[in-house]
Amino acid sequence: MKIIEILKFLFLTLVISISFLLILTSDNANVHIIAFWFVVITNIFLNKLDINNPNVWFTASFALYSTGYAILQANDYVYLHGYTKENILYPFIALIIFIVVMRQKEVIIKKNFRDERIAHKKVLEYCMFTLLIILLFTNLYIYITPFNHKNDLAGQNFIFSIAVYSSRVLCVFSSLYLLKFSGKDKKTSVLILSSLILITILSLLTGDRDAMLRYIVVLIVTLFIMEKISRKMIILMIPIGTVFLIGTVYIKYYFVNGALKEDLANRDFIHNFLNSDFSAAGSNFQLLLNNSWTEGYFGFKLIFNDIIQGIVPFVSKGNVGVWFNDTFHYNSYSRAFTLVGEGYVVGGIYGVIILFLLLSFIIRYLYKSSVKNAYWMSMYIYSIPTIILTFRSSLGVAFREMFRISLLSLGLLLLLYLIISKKTLNKNQIREIK
């Protein structure tokens, strides 16, 4: 067994070395793209297509976000920012850092997290039901509120913020409920289906697809871990998912302003798929590369600020994504950002290395801890779509989502469990005295 692992390591090292040399020595974007995906596909197959393993979900999604822009550029689509080798080289170095950090024995996932405590099940059901009621009324409020773009609501409308946070917490609680209490009873289906419907309605009403996509990914990974979905089914879901993503772009703002993105019909399938979500990170990073004064502009204090405002509630130390949009897209709607680009404005290539070392070790810790119990597992599962969506955002967003949502929601739930347990214990003691 050790010999097989050594051979796998040597083969992957050879693939990485060849790909790195190809990127360094060639100026052809297609060569860069092939070299990048050569490493990713090799790593995925060496890890047996296990979507729960970060070596699969992280590398595959990171490759899409890192090469989407380059693929479009290489196929003669017109983009104002052009293309330089660093657009692929820096993400490639980030990818290698992640693969090196994640080299470890395969984590054996516990398949059964069942919990037979009825009181705990009822508490979680009440929490989910409360969140569903909140989401229902916030959806109604958003429906009757006039606006033209989700940015008109984000950060300015308290009700919209409640709706977004409710959808996030429902992701964590739904995963936890499936892992601990799911059964053949109708209540499980009603809770999960109701959550999916209301979160989808929120996405349709606001044009914010993240809420819906996040919940779907959480459901798929949870069901995969529970062995309700097989690897073959995952492979079948890939083409369905690509068509679904394009469809969400087509109707993105239909329920906001009645407009459909009809220009999709004039473009080919690859363009529509990559432009649906995966080209923004590369486009934004190229814009930073074109403006070399942005390299190291913020310094390493930006990472520290991201950590602080991610962990400590009500603390705001600025947002690098807002800075980017105010600097390069002033008086326009947000164009998202780029995680690799954040490393670049922190300290050039050294900033990218430090940022991805930090992120990689956090993912490694969550992955290894996920075997402990259902709480760690649900936290890890929630981190998967959170980190994937962070590739076109910033580290501060990832910290905020993982710590404020996962830790606070699960911490509150455990506190309720403790209160219920103490009350039950006191009642039993009184009965014994009587």
C-alpha positions as a Python dict, from the first residue, in 0.01 Angstrom:
ca = {
    (1, 'M'): (0, 0, 0),
    (2, 'K'): (284, 237, 85),
    (3, 'I'): (448, 159, -249),
    (4, 'I'): (127, 259, -434),
    (5, 'E'): (111, 587, -241),
    (6, 'I'): (477, 660, -322),
    (7, 'L'): (415, 589, -691),
    (8, 'K'): (110, 819, -689),
    (9, 'F'): (316, 1094, -527),
    (10, 'L'): (599, 1057, -777),
    (11, 'F'): (359, 1056, -1072),
    (12, 'L'): (179, 1369, -948),
    (13, 'T'): (515, 1539, -886),
    (14, 'L'): (618, 1458, -1244),
    (15, 'V'): (290, 1597, -1382),
    (16, 'I'): (326, 1916, -1176),
    (17, 'S'): (688, 1966, -1289),
    (18, 'I'): (602, 1921, -1657),
    (19, 'S'): (303, 2155, -1631),
    (20, 'F'): (503, 2419, -1445),
    (21, 'L'): (775, 2416, -1712),
    (22, 'L'): (516, 2443, -1988),
    (23, 'I'): (358, 2749, -1827),
    (24, 'L'): (698, 2913, -1767),
    (25, 'T'): (841, 2853, -2113),
    (26, 'S'): (534, 2908, -2332),
    (27, 'D'): (345, 3227, -2411),
    (28, 'N'): (49, 3038, -2557),
    (29, 'A'): (-267, 3065, -2344),
    (30, 'N'): (-392, 2725, -2467),
    (31, 'V'): (-73, 2559, -2344),
    (32, 'H'): (-118, 2726, -2004),
    (33, 'I'): (-478, 2605, -1981),
    (34, 'I'): (-392, 2246, -2078),
    (35, 'A'): (-101, 2239, -1830),
    (36, 'F'): (-323, 2367, -1548),
    (37, 'W'): (-600, 2113, -1615),
    (38, 'F'): (-345, 1832, -1660),
    (39, 'V'): (-251, 1869, -1293),
    (40, 'V'): (-612, 1909, -1178),
    (41, 'I'): (-750, 1606, -1363),
    (42, 'T'): (-457, 1390, -1250),
    (43, 'N'): (-513, 1493, -889),
    (44, 'I'): (-888, 1427, -912),
    (45, 'F'): (-844, 1073, -1046),
    (46, 'L'): (-573, 993, -793),
    (47, 'N'): (-831, 1083, -527),
    (48, 'K'): (-1099, 855, -678),
    (49, 'L'): (-1351, 1128, -773),
    (50, 'D'): (-1451, 1161, -406),
    (51, 'I'): (-1636, 1496, -405),
    (52, 'N'): (-1610, 1515, -27),
    (53, 'N'): (-1231, 1526, -58),
    (54, 'P'): (-1087, 1880, -98),
    (55, 'N'): (-842, 1741, -352),
    (56, 'V'): (-1144, 1693, -577),
    (57, 'W'): (-1394, 1972, -508),
    (58, 'F'): (-1135, 2245, -442),
    (59, 'T'): (-906, 2173, -736),
    (60, 'A'): (-1191, 2125, -987),
    (61, 'S'): (-1376, 2442, -892),
    (62, 'F'): (-1057, 2646, -854),
    (63, 'A'): (-951, 2539, -1204),
    (64, 'L'): (-1282, 2659, -1350),
    (65, 'Y'): (-1251, 3000, -1184),
    (66, 'S'): (-879, 3029, -1265),
    (67, 'T'): (-891, 2929, -1632),
    (68, 'G'): (-1239, 3048, -1737),
    (69, 'Y'): (-1118, 3389, -1849),
    (70, 'A'): (-809, 3246, -2020),
    (71, 'I'): (-1021, 2993, -2214),
    (72, 'L'): (-1249, 3268, -2341),
    (73, 'Q'): (-951, 3487, -2428),
    (74, 'A'): (-774, 3204, -2610),
    (75, 'N'): (-1086, 3142, -2821),
    (76, 'D'): (-1086, 3498, -2956),
    (77, 'Y'): (-1363, 3642, -2743),
    (78, 'V'): (-1313, 4016, -2705),
    (79, 'Y'): (-1207, 4127, -2357),
    (80, 'L'): (-1067, 4469, -2283),
    (81, 'H'): (-805, 4353, -2031),
    (82, 'G'): (-608, 4117, -2257),
    (83, 'Y'): (-409, 3824, -2119),
    (84, 'T'): (-65, 3773, -1968),
    (85, 'K'): (108, 3458, -1844),
    (86, 'E'): (76, 3561, -1478),
    (87, 'N'): (-302, 3524, -1507),
    (88, 'I'): (-251, 3146, -1501),
    (89, 'L'): (92, 3125, -1333),
    (90, 'Y'): (-15, 3279, -1000),
    (91, 'P'): (-327, 3059, -963),
    (92, 'F'): (-113, 2758, -1064),
    (93, 'I'): (128, 2830, -779),
    (94, 'A'): (-171, 2866, -544),
    (95, 'L'): (-300, 2528, -666),
    (96, 'I'): (34, 2357, -601),
    (97, 'I'): (47, 2503, -250),
    (98, 'F'): (-297, 2358, -181),
    (99, 'I'): (-206, 2013, -318),
    (100, 'V'): (113, 2004, -108),
    (101, 'V'): (-71, 2101, 213),
    (102, 'M'): (-346, 1846, 146),
    (103, 'R'): (-107, 1554, 95),
    (104, 'Q'): (-219, 1319, 372),
    (105, 'K'): (-381, 984, 430),
    (106, 'E'): (-738, 964, 305),
    (107, 'V'): (-986, 1065, 574),
    (108, 'I'): (-1227, 780, 638),
    (109, 'I'): (-1568, 943, 666),
    (110, 'K'): (-1809, 811, 924),
    (111, 'K'): (-2125, 713, 738),
    (112, 'N'): (-2362, 703, 1035),
    (113, 'F'): (-2414, 1014, 1247),
    (114, 'R'): (-2758, 907, 1368),
    (115, 'D'): (-2889, 1062, 1690),
    (116, 'E'): (-3191, 908, 1860),
    (117, 'R'): (-3250, 1190, 2111),
    (118, 'I'): (-3602, 1309, 2034),
    (119, 'A'): (-3561, 1634, 2232),
    (120, 'H'): (-3260, 1735, 2021),
    (121, 'K'): (-3447, 1653, 1703),
    (122, 'K'): (-3743, 1869, 1807),
    (123, 'V'): (-3519, 2165, 1895),
    (124, 'L'): (-3355, 2153, 1553),
    (125, 'E'): (-3696, 2120, 1383),
    (126, 'Y'): (-3827, 2424, 1571),
    (127, 'C'): (-3519, 2623, 1470),
    (128, 'M'): (-3559, 2526, 1105),
    (129, 'F'): (-3933, 2597, 1112),
    (130, 'T'): (-3865, 2943, 1262),
    (131, 'L'): (-3612, 3019, 987),
    (132, 'L'): (-3860, 2904, 722),
    (133, 'I'): (-4125, 3141, 859),
    (134, 'I'): (-3872, 3428, 861),
    (135, 'L'): (-3770, 3346, 505),
    (136, 'L'): (-4132, 3332, 392),
    (137, 'F'): (-4211, 3679, 525),
    (138, 'T'): (-3883, 3833, 409),
    (139, 'N'): (-3949, 3693, 60),
    (140, 'L'): (-4292, 3858, 64),
    (141, 'Y'): (-4134, 4188, 173),
    (142, 'I'): (-3873, 4169, -105),
    (143, 'Y'): (-4148, 4088, -357),
    (144, 'I'): (-4334, 4413, -281),
    (145, 'T'): (-4016, 4624, -256),
    (146, 'P'): (-3917, 4804, -582),
    (147, 'F'): (-3550, 4773, -687),
    (148, 'N'): (-3352, 4719, -1009),
    (149, 'H'): (-3051, 4517, -891),
    (150, 'K'): (-2959, 4306, -590),
    (151, 'N'): (-2690, 4563, -504),
    (152, 'D'): (-2973, 4808, -433),
    (153, 'L'): (-3066, 4581, -143),
    (154, 'A'): (-2733, 4442, -28),
    (155, 'G'): (-2587, 4625, 268),
    (156, 'Q'): (-2874, 4878, 277),
    (157, 'N'): (-3184, 4672, 345),
    (158, 'F'): (-3203, 4507, 687),
    (159, 'I'): (-3481, 4270, 580),
    (160, 'F'): (-3272, 4148, 286),
    (161, 'S'): (-2980, 4081, 522),
    (162, 'I'): (-3209, 3877, 748),
    (163, 'A'): (-3326, 3676, 446),
    (164, 'V'): (-2968, 3606, 335),
    (165, 'Y'): (-2850, 3502, 682),
    (166, 'S'): (-3159, 3283, 728),
    (167, 'S'): (-3082, 3101, 403),
    (168, 'R'): (-2720, 3049, 514),
    (169, 'V'): (-2815, 2907, 854),
    (170, 'L'): (-3073, 2680, 687),
    (171, 'C'): (-2787, 2533, 483),
    (172, 'V'): (-2601, 2435, 801),
    (173, 'F'): (-2913, 2310, 983),
    (174, 'S'): (-3041, 2113, 683),
    (175, 'S'): (-2710, 1930, 651),
    (176, 'L'): (-2704, 1862, 1025),
    (177, 'Y'): (-3066, 1742, 1024),
    (178, 'L'): (-3005, 1500, 737),
    (179, 'L'): (-2691, 1362, 902),
    (180, 'K'): (-2846, 1316, 1249),
    (181, 'F'): (-3220, 1272, 1216),
    (182, 'S'): (-3322, 1194, 860),
    (183, 'G'): (-3552, 899, 818),
    (184, 'K'): (-3842, 774, 615),
    (185, 'D'): (-4086, 1011, 787),
    (186, 'K'): (-4247, 1289, 583),
    (187, 'K'): (-4115, 1558, 818),
    (188, 'T'): (-3762, 1529, 676),
    (189, 'S'): (-3884, 1571, 319),
    (190, 'V'): (-4110, 1864, 412),
    (191, 'L'): (-3833, 2054, 595),
    (192, 'I'): (-3570, 2003, 324),
    (193, 'L'): (-3807, 2065, 32),
    (194, 'S'): (-3954, 2376, 197),
    (195, 'S'): (-3605, 2512, 256),
    (196, 'L'): (-3507, 2448, -106),
    (197, 'I'): (-3823, 2614, -240),
    (198, 'L'): (-3802, 2927, -22),
    (199, 'I'): (-3429, 2972, -83),
    (200, 'T'): (-3486, 2931, -459),
    (201, 'I'): (-3763, 3193, -443),
    (202, 'L'): (-3522, 3427, -261),
    (203, 'S'): (-3268, 3380, -543),
    (204, 'L'): (-3531, 3442, -811),
    (205, 'L'): (-3670, 3753, -642),
    (206, 'T'): (-3328, 3913, -590),
    (207, 'G'): (-3123, 3778, -881),
    (208, 'D'): (-2875, 3646, -622),
    (209, 'R'): (-2803, 3289, -734),
    (210, 'D'): (-2552, 3224, -455),
    (211, 'A'): (-2821, 3135, -199),
    (212, 'M'): (-2978, 2869, -422),
    (213, 'L'): (-2649, 2726, -552),
    (214, 'R'): (-2504, 2711, -200),
    (215, 'Y'): (-2802, 2513, -71),
    (216, 'I'): (-2798, 2272, -367),
    (217, 'V'): (-2425, 2201, -321),
    (218, 'V'): (-2476, 2142, 52),
    (219, 'L'): (-2758, 1896, -21),
    (220, 'I'): (-2560, 1706, -285),
    (221, 'V'): (-2247, 1669, -69),
    (222, 'T'): (-2451, 1568, 238),
    (223, 'L'): (-2643, 1304, 42),
    (224, 'F'): (-2316, 1181, -112),
    (225, 'I'): (-2164, 1134, 235),
    (226, 'M'): (-2480, 952, 345),
    (227, 'E'): (-2437, 728, 37),
    (228, 'K'): (-2772, 836, -105),
    (229, 'I'): (-2589, 965, -414),
    (230, 'S'): (-2318, 761, -589),
    (231, 'R'): (-2011, 869, -786),
    (232, 'K'): (-2189, 767, -1107),
    (233, 'M'): (-2477, 997, -1023),
    (234, 'I'): (-2232, 1281, -959),
    (235, 'I'): (-2084, 1231, -1306),
    (236, 'L'): (-2435, 1240, -1456),
    (237, 'M'): (-2507, 1562, -1265),
    (238, 'I'): (-2216, 1747, -1430),
    (239, 'P'): (-2382, 1810, -1770),
    (240, 'I'): (-2713, 1880, -1598),
    (241, 'G'): (-2539, 2131, -1372),
    (242, 'T'): (-2376, 2314, -1664),
    (243, 'V'): (-2710, 2356, -1841),
    (244, 'F'): (-2870, 2462, -1512),
    (245, 'L'): (-2605, 2732, -1456),
    (246, 'I'): (-2662, 2877, -1801),
    (247, 'G'): (-3037, 2870, -1741),
    (248, 'T'): (-2999, 3066, -1417),
    (249, 'V'): (-2807, 3335, -1608),
    (250, 'Y'): (-3087, 3355, -1869),
    (251, 'I'): (-3359, 3422, -1610),
    (252, 'K'): (-3138, 3587, -1344),
    (253, 'Y'): (-3324, 3920, -1334),
    (254, 'Y'): (-3655, 3816, -1488),
    (255, 'F'): (-3836, 3832, -1154),
    (256, 'V'): (-3661, 4161, -1069),
    (257, 'N'): (-3724, 4370, -1380),
    (258, 'G'): (-3883, 4130, -1628),
    (259, 'A'): (-3571, 4113, -1847),
    (260, 'L'): (-3425, 3795, -1995),
    (261, 'K'): (-3060, 3767, -2104),
    (262, 'E'): (-3152, 3701, -2467),
    (263, 'D'): (-2800, 3758, -2602),
    (264, 'L'): (-2709, 3409, -2478),
    (265, 'A'): (-2872, 3269, -2792),
    (266, 'N'): (-2605, 3440, -3005),
    (267, 'R'): (-2315, 3277, -2822),
    (268, 'D'): (-2190, 2918, -2808),
    (269, 'F'): (-2232, 2680, -2515),
    (270, 'I'): (-1876, 2711, -2378),
    (271, 'H'): (-1893, 3089, -2374),
    (272, 'N'): (-2229, 3089, -2195),
    (273, 'F'): (-2110, 2836, -1938),
    (274, 'L'): (-1778, 3004, -1853),
    (275, 'N'): (-1928, 3351, -1863),
    (276, 'S'): (-2207, 3243, -1627),
    (277, 'D'): (-1980, 3258, -1322),
    (278, 'F'): (-1625, 3154, -1400),
    (279, 'S'): (-1467, 3437, -1601),
    (280, 'A'): (-1498, 3722, -1348),
    (281, 'A'): (-1210, 3610, -1123),
    (282, 'G'): (-962, 3588, -1412),
    (283, 'S'): (-1086, 3912, -1567),
    (284, 'N'): (-1051, 4100, -1238),
    (285, 'F'): (-707, 3954, -1176),
    (286, 'Q'): (-590, 4057, -1522),
    (287, 'L'): (-709, 4411, -1451),
    (288, 'L'): (-492, 4413, -1139),
    (289, 'L'): (-194, 4275, -1333),
    (290, 'N'): (-239, 4549, -1594),
    (291, 'N'): (-218, 4806, -1313),
    (292, 'S'): (111, 4703, -1151),
    (293, 'W'): (79, 4971, -880),
    (294, 'T'): (-180, 4744, -712),
    (295, 'E'): (86, 4479, -635),
    (296, 'G'): (134, 4480, -258),
    (297, 'Y'): (-88, 4788, -231),
    (298, 'F'): (-248, 4683, 101),
    (299, 'G'): (32, 4481, 258),
    (300, 'F'): (-11, 4177, 482),
    (301, 'K'): (-227, 4368, 730),
    (302, 'L'): (-520, 4302, 494),
    (303, 'I'): (-512, 3930, 581),
    (304, 'F'): (-510, 4016, 952),
    (305, 'N'): (-806, 4251, 904),
    (306, 'D'): (-995, 3980, 713),
    (307, 'I'): (-946, 3736, 1000),
    (308, 'I'): (-1055, 3987, 1267),
    (309, 'Q'): (-1371, 4107, 1094),
    (310, 'G'): (-1455, 3750, 996),
    (311, 'I'): (-1440, 3618, 1352),
    (312, 'V'): (-1558, 3919, 1556),
    (313, 'P'): (-1920, 4027, 1487),
    (314, 'F'): (-1998, 4395, 1417),
    (315, 'V'): (-1631, 4472, 1341),
    (316, 'S'): (-1562, 4626, 1001),
    (317, 'K'): (-1212, 4700, 874),
    (318, 'G'): (-1297, 4763, 511),
    (319, 'N'): (-1363, 4536, 216),
    (320, 'V'): (-1104, 4481, -57),
    (321, 'G'): (-1381, 4388, -302),
    (322, 'V'): (-1550, 4723, -246),
    (323, 'W'): (-1215, 4899, -296),
    (324, 'F'): (-1164, 4715, -626),
    (325, 'N'): (-1507, 4805, -761),
    (326, 'D'): (-1482, 5166, -644),
    (327, 'T'): (-1140, 5197, -806),
    (328, 'F'): (-1198, 5026, -1140),
    (329, 'H'): (-1577, 5017, -1181),
    (330, 'Y'): (-1694, 5335, -1012),
    (331, 'N'): (-2067, 5412, -1047),
    (332, 'S'): (-2127, 5059, -1175),
    (333, 'Y'): (-2266, 4742, -1021),
    (334, 'S'): (-2025, 4511, -842),
    (335, 'R'): (-1804, 4294, -1066),
    (336, 'A'): (-1710, 4064, -774),
    (337, 'F'): (-1335, 4025, -704),
    (338, 'T'): (-1073, 3750, -702),
    (339, 'L'): (-912, 3552, -420),
    (340, 'V'): (-582, 3523, -608),
    (341, 'G'): (-608, 3897, -674),
    (342, 'E'): (-638, 3961, -302),
    (343, 'G'): (-310, 3777, -250),
    (344, 'Y'): (-162, 3995, -524),
    (345, 'V'): (-266, 4324, -360),
    (346, 'V'): (-140, 4188, -27),
    (347, 'G'): (213, 4116, -147),
    (348, 'G'): (242, 4003, -507),
    (349, 'I'): (335, 3636, -548),
    (350, 'Y'): (435, 3618, -179),
    (351, 'G'): (92, 3743, -82),
    (352, 'V'): (-69, 3470, -295),
    (353, 'I'): (151, 3207, -128),
    (354, 'I'): (73, 3322, 228),
    (355, 'L'): (-300, 3361, 163),
    (356, 'F'): (-337, 3015, 8),
    (357, 'L'): (-119, 2853, 275),
    (358, 'L'): (-357, 2992, 537),
    (359, 'L'): (-668, 2887, 346),
    (360, 'S'): (-526, 2540, 270),
    (361, 'F'): (-447, 2466, 635),
    (362, 'I'): (-795, 2579, 741),
    (363, 'I'): (-955, 2345, 485),
    (364, 'R'): (-723, 2063, 593),
    (365, 'Y'): (-823, 2113, 957),
    (366, 'L'): (-1195, 2119, 876),
    (367, 'Y'): (-1165, 1810, 658),
    (368, 'K'): (-979, 1611, 925),
    (369, 'S'): (-1220, 1729, 1197),
    (370, 'S'): (-1528, 1637, 993),
    (371, 'V'): (-1503, 1274, 1109),
    (372, 'K'): (-1553, 1370, 1474),
    (373, 'N'): (-1929, 1426, 1475),
    (374, 'A'): (-2223, 1563, 1274),
    (375, 'Y'): (-2155, 1921, 1389),
    (376, 'W'): (-1804, 1925, 1247),
    (377, 'M'): (-1926, 1749, 936),
    (378, 'S'): (-2206, 2001, 872),
    (379, 'M'): (-1957, 2286, 928),
    (380, 'Y'): (-1717, 2129, 679),
    (381, 'I'): (-1993, 2067, 422),
    (382, 'Y'): (-2109, 2429, 451),
    (383, 'S'): (-1751, 2547, 396),
    (384, 'I'): (-1739, 2376, 54),
    (385, 'P'): (-1974, 2609, -140),
    (386, 'T'): (-1855, 2900, 75),
    (387, 'I'): (-1492, 2855, -32),
    (388, 'I'): (-1586, 2782, -394),
    (389, 'L'): (-1779, 3110, -415),
    (390, 'T'): (-1486, 3286, -245),
    (391, 'F'): (-1268, 3228, -553),
    (392, 'R'): (-1439, 3533, -706),
    (393, 'S'): (-1453, 3717, -376),
    (394, 'S'): (-1212, 3767, -83),
    (395, 'L'): (-1074, 3589, 222),
    (396, 'G'): (-1278, 3815, 451),
    (397, 'V'): (-1600, 3684, 299),
    (398, 'A'): (-1488, 3324, 355),
    (399, 'F'): (-1404, 3389, 721),
    (400, 'R'): (-1729, 3575, 780),
    (401, 'E'): (-1937, 3296, 628),
    (402, 'M'): (-1753, 3012, 799),
    (403, 'F'): (-1718, 3162, 1145),
    (404, 'R'): (-2022, 3385, 1183),
    (405, 'I'): (-2265, 3145, 1017),
    (406, 'S'): (-2133, 2799, 1105),
    (407, 'L'): (-1989, 2860, 1450),
    (408, 'L'): (-2256, 3099, 1577),
    (409, 'S'): (-2552, 2897, 1445),
    (410, 'L'): (-2418, 2564, 1573),
    (411, 'G'): (-2307, 2727, 1899),
    (412, 'L'): (-2659, 2864, 1954),
    (413, 'L'): (-2807, 2523, 1876),
    (414, 'L'): (-2576, 2348, 2124),
    (415, 'L'): (-2670, 2607, 2387),
    (416, 'L'): (-3038, 2528, 2332),
    (417, 'Y'): (-2957, 2158, 2362),
    (418, 'L'): (-2780, 2226, 2692),
    (419, 'I'): (-3077, 2424, 2829),
    (420, 'I'): (-3321, 2150, 2726),
    (421, 'S'): (-3098, 1882, 2881),
    (422, 'K'): (-3078, 2071, 3212),
    (423, 'K'): (-3454, 2121, 3223),
    (424, 'T'): (-3510, 1751, 3154),
    (425, 'L'): (-3257, 1659, 3424),
    (426, 'N'): (-3425, 1890, 3678),
    (427, 'K'): (-3768, 1741, 3602),
    (428, 'N'): (-3634, 1390, 3653),
    (429, 'Q'): (-3475, 1492, 3985),
    (430, 'I'): (-3804, 1642, 4106),
    (431, 'R'): (-3987, 1323, 4012),
    (432, 'E'): (-3734, 1116, 4205),
    (433, 'I'): (-3779, 1336, 4515),
    (434, 'K'): (-4158, 1302, 4495),
}
